[in-house]
Amino acid sequence: MRPSGGARAVSAPPRVPADWPHRSASRSVRVGAVDWHVQVAGRGPVVLLLHGSGASAHSWADVLPELVEQATVVAPDLPGHAFTTGAAAADLTLPRVSAALQALLQALKLPAPTVVVGHSAGAALALRWALDVPRPPRAVVGFNPSLVAPPPAYMQFVAPLVNPVATSGPVAWLLASVAPATGMVDRLLASTRTPLTDEQKARYRLLFARPEHVQGTLGFMAAADLPRLLADAVALAPRTLLVVGRDDDWVPPAQLDAVIARWLPRVDVRRWSGGHLMHEAFPRDAAALVLQALSAA
């Protein structure tokens, strides 16, 4: 894997574990109050990868190597997540994260992304960013886009926590301290109906043992304004491809189909057999789809 030729190579920030996927591509970029952890690798047109709530750039760990021979890949940890620090709770709305993301891309001094790829809430952010930027990408790819009402698993495990008390620092610290012992993370991962390896599961356990990550994840989910995004999406210009997992209980296909039919009738929809994290379970298939979008763009 090659570092990008368009951005200054720096050592990985010390807060990133030594065995973290693609740590050699990691760098720390401070923009305003936010100290970003972002991975940049490859050469060619820029492909921006946006993870979902509760994840990090590691979500693309097995997709990234499939892309770097044909693209410059930019994979940040979103504000409030993993090893990106400094974001305030008020800055976790989709419009503000979109603006912060654009500021990061400008700081990297890379060409504007040709393709933006998002998973779950990252797909919603990809749509928001494509609507907001002065130079939109030529294509948007979304895996199991989080554009519907919360699923039963959310209501069982997460909804009671998404309120001003639960998203406070002390409660986030408490949740992070008890998550490993209670098996909460493993139950959440099982609810995605995705066959993950022990190594993939361990990365999520590590993240949810970090109070800042728990607080940022809950804050990002609580701040999502999907009605506004969908109302704006009628103006979406780039070619958009949405991949829907038939086995996804987090973003139920029937509900998502109804949303797409009403708000995004022009998008291309593909259906895969897979759960909510299917891009992690089938990274080569996911990468092939991204490269097809890049070629068409």
C-alpha positions as CSV (number, residue, x, y, z in Angstrom):
1,M,0.0,0.0,0.0
2,R,1.4,3.4,-1.1
3,P,1.0,6.6,0.8
4,S,-0.7,9.3,-1.3
5,G,1.5,11.6,-3.3
6,G,-0.8,14.5,-2.9
7,A,-0.7,14.9,0.9
8,R,2.3,15.3,3.2
9,A,3.2,12.0,4.8
10,V,3.4,12.1,8.6
11,S,3.8,9.6,11.3
12,A,0.6,8.0,12.7
13,P,-0.8,9.8,15.8
14,P,0.3,8.1,19.0
15,R,-3.3,7.5,20.1
16,V,-3.8,5.0,17.3
17,P,-2.8,1.5,18.4
18,A,0.3,0.0,16.9
19,D,-1.7,-2.9,15.4
20,W,-4.5,-0.8,13.9
21,P,-5.3,-1.6,10.3
22,H,-3.2,0.5,7.8
23,R,-1.6,2.5,10.6
24,S,1.2,3.4,8.2
25,A,-1.3,5.4,6.2
26,S,-2.6,7.3,9.2
27,R,-2.0,10.9,9.9
28,S,-3.2,13.6,12.3
29,V,-4.6,16.7,10.7
30,R,-5.8,19.5,12.9
31,V,-8.5,21.8,11.4
32,G,-10.0,24.3,13.9
33,A,-10.8,22.5,17.1
34,V,-10.9,19.0,15.5
35,D,-7.8,16.8,15.5
36,W,-8.6,14.4,12.7
37,H,-7.3,10.8,12.3
38,V,-7.4,10.1,8.6
39,Q,-5.9,7.5,6.5
40,V,-4.6,8.4,3.0
41,A,-3.2,5.9,0.6
42,G,-2.8,5.2,-3.2
43,R,-2.5,7.3,-6.3
44,G,-5.1,8.6,-8.8
45,P,-8.5,10.2,-8.5
46,V,-9.7,10.7,-4.9
47,V,-12.2,8.2,-3.4
48,L,-13.6,9.3,0.0
49,L,-14.8,6.6,2.3
50,L,-17.2,7.4,5.2
51,H,-17.9,4.9,7.9
52,G,-21.2,4.6,9.8
53,S,-22.1,5.4,13.4
54,G,-20.0,3.6,16.0
55,A,-17.4,2.5,13.5
56,S,-14.2,4.2,12.2
57,A,-11.9,4.1,9.2
58,H,-11.2,0.5,10.2
59,S,-14.6,-0.4,8.7
60,W,-12.9,-0.1,5.2
61,A,-9.8,-2.0,6.3
62,D,-10.2,-4.8,3.7
63,V,-11.7,-2.5,1.0
64,L,-8.9,0.0,1.0
65,P,-6.2,-2.3,-0.4
66,E,-8.4,-3.2,-3.3
67,L,-8.7,0.5,-4.4
68,V,-5.2,2.0,-3.9
69,E,-3.8,0.9,-7.3
70,Q,-6.4,3.0,-9.1
71,A,-7.3,5.7,-6.6
72,T,-6.2,7.9,-3.8
73,V,-8.2,6.7,-0.9
74,V,-9.2,9.1,2.0
75,A,-10.7,7.4,5.0
76,P,-11.3,9.6,8.1
77,D,-12.6,8.8,11.5
78,L,-15.6,11.0,11.7
79,P,-15.8,13.7,14.4
80,G,-16.7,12.1,17.7
81,H,-15.5,8.7,16.6
82,A,-12.5,6.5,17.3
83,F,-9.3,8.6,17.1
84,T,-10.6,11.9,15.8
85,T,-10.9,14.2,18.8
86,G,-12.0,17.7,19.7
87,A,-15.5,17.9,18.2
88,A,-18.2,19.5,20.4
89,A,-21.6,17.8,20.8
90,A,-23.2,20.7,18.8
91,D,-20.9,19.9,15.9
92,L,-22.2,16.4,15.3
93,T,-25.2,17.3,13.0
94,L,-25.0,16.2,9.4
95,P,-24.5,19.7,8.0
96,R,-21.8,20.6,10.5
97,V,-20.0,17.3,10.0
98,S,-20.3,17.8,6.2
99,A,-18.7,21.3,6.6
100,A,-15.9,19.9,8.8
101,L,-15.2,17.1,6.3
102,Q,-14.9,19.7,3.5
103,A,-12.4,21.7,5.7
104,L,-10.4,18.5,6.2
105,L,-10.2,17.7,2.5
106,Q,-9.1,21.3,1.8
107,A,-6.4,20.9,4.5
108,L,-5.1,17.7,2.8
109,K,-4.6,19.7,-0.4
110,L,-5.9,16.9,-2.6
111,P,-8.1,17.1,-5.7
112,A,-11.8,17.1,-5.0
113,P,-13.1,13.6,-4.5
114,T,-14.5,11.9,-7.7
115,V,-16.4,9.3,-5.8
116,V,-17.7,9.4,-2.2
117,V,-18.7,6.1,-0.6
118,G,-20.6,5.8,2.7
119,H,-21.9,3.1,4.9
120,S,-25.1,3.5,7.0
121,A,-25.0,6.9,8.6
122,G,-21.9,7.5,6.5
123,A,-24.0,7.1,3.4
124,A,-26.4,9.8,4.7
125,L,-23.4,12.0,5.4
126,A,-22.1,11.3,1.8
127,L,-25.4,12.5,0.4
128,R,-25.3,15.6,2.7
129,W,-21.7,16.4,1.7
130,A,-22.5,15.9,-2.0
131,L,-25.3,18.4,-1.7
132,D,-23.3,20.9,0.2
133,V,-19.9,21.2,-1.6
134,P,-19.3,23.7,-4.4
135,R,-17.8,20.9,-6.6
136,P,-19.9,17.8,-6.1
137,P,-18.4,14.3,-6.7
138,R,-19.3,12.6,-9.9
139,A,-20.8,9.5,-8.1
140,V,-22.1,8.6,-4.6
141,V,-22.1,5.0,-3.5
142,G,-24.0,4.0,-0.3
143,F,-24.0,0.7,1.4
144,N,-27.1,0.1,3.5
145,P,-27.8,3.8,3.8
146,S,-29.4,4.8,7.1
147,L,-32.3,6.7,5.7
148,V,-35.1,5.1,7.7
149,A,-36.5,5.0,11.2
150,P,-34.4,3.2,13.8
151,P,-34.6,-0.6,13.8
152,P,-35.7,-2.8,16.7
153,A,-32.0,-3.4,17.7
154,Y,-31.5,0.3,18.0
155,M,-34.6,0.6,20.2
156,Q,-33.4,-2.2,22.4
157,F,-29.8,-1.3,22.9
158,V,-29.3,2.4,21.9
159,A,-32.4,4.5,22.0
160,P,-32.6,4.7,25.8
161,L,-29.1,6.2,25.8
162,V,-29.7,8.9,23.2
163,N,-30.8,11.7,25.4
164,P,-29.0,14.7,27.0
165,V,-28.2,12.7,30.1
166,A,-26.9,9.6,28.4
167,T,-24.8,11.5,26.0
168,S,-23.0,13.3,28.7
169,G,-19.4,12.6,29.5
170,P,-19.9,10.7,32.9
171,V,-22.5,8.4,31.4
172,A,-20.4,7.7,28.3
173,W,-17.5,6.9,30.6
174,L,-19.7,4.4,32.5
175,L,-21.0,2.8,29.4
176,A,-17.5,2.4,28.0
177,S,-16.3,0.9,31.3
178,V,-19.0,-1.8,31.4
179,A,-19.4,-2.5,27.7
180,P,-16.6,-5.2,27.5
181,A,-17.8,-7.1,30.6
182,T,-21.5,-7.0,29.6
183,G,-21.1,-8.3,26.0
184,M,-23.1,-5.3,24.8
185,V,-20.8,-4.8,21.8
186,D,-21.0,-8.5,20.7
187,R,-24.8,-8.4,20.9
188,L,-24.9,-5.2,18.8
189,L,-22.6,-6.9,16.2
190,A,-24.7,-10.0,16.2
191,S,-27.8,-7.9,15.5
192,T,-26.2,-6.8,12.2
193,R,-26.5,-10.3,10.9
194,T,-23.0,-10.1,9.5
195,P,-20.4,-12.8,9.8
196,L,-17.4,-11.0,11.2
197,T,-14.0,-12.4,12.1
198,D,-12.8,-12.3,15.7
199,E,-10.3,-9.7,14.7
200,Q,-13.0,-7.5,13.2
201,K,-15.1,-7.8,16.4
202,A,-12.1,-7.0,18.6
203,R,-11.7,-3.6,16.8
204,Y,-15.3,-2.6,17.7
205,R,-14.7,-3.8,21.3
206,L,-11.7,-1.5,21.5
207,L,-13.5,1.4,20.2
208,F,-16.5,1.1,22.5
209,A,-14.1,0.9,25.5
210,R,-13.3,4.6,24.7
211,P,-15.7,7.0,26.4
212,E,-15.1,9.7,23.8
213,H,-16.1,7.2,21.1
214,V,-19.3,6.2,22.9
215,Q,-20.3,9.8,23.6
216,G,-19.6,10.8,20.0
217,T,-21.4,7.8,18.5
218,L,-24.5,8.5,20.6
219,G,-24.3,12.2,19.8
220,F,-24.0,11.7,16.1
221,M,-27.0,9.4,16.1
222,A,-29.1,11.7,18.2
223,A,-28.3,14.7,15.9
224,A,-29.3,13.1,12.6
225,D,-32.0,15.1,10.8
226,L,-33.1,12.6,8.0
227,P,-36.3,14.5,7.0
228,R,-34.2,17.6,6.1
229,L,-31.7,15.5,4.2
230,L,-34.4,13.7,2.2
231,A,-36.2,16.9,1.4
232,D,-32.9,18.3,0.1
233,A,-32.0,15.2,-1.8
234,V,-34.3,16.0,-4.7
235,A,-31.6,18.4,-5.8
236,L,-28.9,15.7,-5.8
237,A,-26.8,15.9,-9.0
238,P,-24.2,13.1,-8.9
239,R,-25.0,9.6,-10.1
240,T,-26.0,7.7,-7.0
241,L,-25.8,4.0,-6.4
242,L,-27.4,2.5,-3.2
243,V,-26.6,-1.1,-2.2
244,V,-29.3,-2.7,-0.1
245,G,-28.7,-5.8,2.0
246,R,-31.5,-8.3,1.9
247,D,-30.7,-9.5,5.4
248,D,-30.2,-6.1,7.1
249,D,-32.4,-5.6,10.2
250,W,-30.7,-2.3,11.0
251,V,-31.9,-0.7,7.7
252,P,-34.9,-2.9,6.8
253,P,-35.1,-3.2,3.0
254,A,-38.9,-2.8,2.7
255,Q,-38.7,0.5,4.6
256,L,-35.7,1.7,2.7
257,D,-37.4,0.9,-0.6
258,A,-40.3,3.1,0.4
259,V,-38.0,6.0,1.2
260,I,-36.0,5.6,-2.0
261,A,-39.2,5.5,-4.1
262,R,-40.5,8.7,-2.6
263,W,-37.3,10.8,-2.2
264,L,-34.7,9.3,-4.5
265,P,-36.5,7.7,-7.4
266,R,-33.6,8.3,-9.8
267,V,-30.9,6.4,-7.9
268,D,-29.6,3.0,-9.0
269,V,-30.4,0.3,-6.5
270,R,-28.5,-3.0,-6.1
271,R,-29.5,-5.8,-3.8
272,W,-27.0,-8.1,-2.1
273,S,-27.5,-11.0,0.2
274,G,-25.9,-9.7,3.4
275,G,-26.4,-7.9,6.7
276,H,-25.8,-4.4,7.8
277,L,-21.9,-4.7,7.7
278,M,-21.8,-6.5,4.4
279,H,-19.0,-4.3,3.0
280,E,-16.8,-5.7,5.8
281,A,-17.9,-9.3,5.1
282,F,-17.5,-8.9,1.3
283,P,-14.8,-6.3,0.8
284,R,-13.7,-7.4,-2.7
285,D,-17.3,-7.1,-3.9
286,A,-17.7,-3.7,-2.3
287,A,-14.4,-2.5,-3.8
288,A,-15.3,-3.8,-7.2
289,L,-18.5,-1.8,-7.1
290,V,-16.6,1.4,-6.1
291,L,-14.1,0.9,-8.9
292,Q,-17.0,0.5,-11.4
293,A,-18.4,3.8,-10.2
294,L,-15.0,5.4,-10.5
295,S,-14.6,4.1,-14.0
296,A,-18.0,5.3,-15.1
297,A,-17.3,8.7,-13.5
